Amino acid sequence: MPYAALVKQNQKAKSLDVPATGLIYSVAINKNDHAIIGGKGPSNSAYAALVNPKGHMKVIKGLPTSGAIFWVSVTKKDHYFIGGQNQDSVYAAFISADGKIKPVHNLPQGLN
């Protein structure tokens, strides 16, 4: 069962509402307490979500239906980048603060 939590400096953890099946592979948080999590969701689909400082999540729509998100990053200006797998090929995308995807094109096929 996947688990992720928002942990504040007061050392209190707030559980996040992640899918009941799958795995969480990567988490990133910036100084503004904006975060992104990535992994594998239900039905072996790629999964990623933005998390605001209060722990509210926005699931990223339009990710690969077969694959996973292995790497996530966030800048101090709330710009997000994800990387992973789309079936048997590499996948990467920029994510806006409102959850819109801009996939990276011309990546090699058949590598993961």
N, C-alpha and C positions, 0 to 999 in steps of 0.2 A: 504494500500500500504506500503510495507516494506521500511525502510530508514536506511541507515548507512552512516557515514561520517568519514573521517580522519581529526582530529582536531589537529593542531600544536600549539606550545606554543605561537605563534603570534595571536592565537585565530581565525584563519581563517579556515573555514570548507571546505573540498573538498568532495563532494558527491561521494559515491562509486556506482558502477554499479551492484546493487543487483537485483534479479529477481523481475518482476513486481507484482507477487503474492506470498503469503506466509507470514512468520513472521521472524524477527531476534530476537532470544532469548538471545544470549550471545556474548560478545566481550571481547577479551583480547589483551593487547599490552605490549611489553617489553621495556627496556631502549634503545634498538637499533631501536625502532619504527617499529618493525615487529609485525604484528597483525594476529589474526584469528577471524572470525565471524562464528556463527552457528545459525541454525534455521530450518525452514520448507520451502521448495521450492515449485515450481509448482507441481501439482498433488499429494500433501501431501507427497512428498519425503523429506528425510533428506537432509539438505543443509549445507555446510561449505565451506569457502574460506580463503586462505592465502592472506594477504595484505602486500605489501612491503612499505617502507618509502615514496615512491612517490605516493602511492595510487593505484598501479597496482594490480589487483586481479588474483589469480589462483584458480579456482573452483576445489574443491576436487572431483574426480571421484570415483565411486564404493561404494558410501554410500547407506544405505538402501533405497529401492524404496518406502517403506511405513514407515514413522516414522519421527523423528525430532532429531536435535542436541540441547540439552538444556544447556550443559556446555562445555566451551572451556578453555584451558590454554596454555601459552607459557612461556618457560624458557628464561633466559638471553642468552642461547646458541642456541636459535631458535629451540628448541624441542617442539613439539605440542602434546596435548592430548585432545580428545573429548569424550563426553559421552551423551547418550540420549536413544532413543527408536528405535527398529526395530520391526515393527508390534506391537505385544503385549509383547515383551521381552526387557530386557535391552540391550544396545549396548555401546561399548567403543572401542577406537582405538588410537594408536600412529600414528602421521602423521610426515613424514620426511619434511625437509625444501623444497624439490622439489615436495611435494604433494602426496607421496606414502603412502598408508594405510597399517598398520599392526594391524588388529583387535585383540582384547583381546578375547581369547577362554575360554570355560568352565564357562561362566556367567550363572546365574540362568535363567531358562525359565519361561515365564508367569508373570514376575514382571515388572512393569513400574511405 
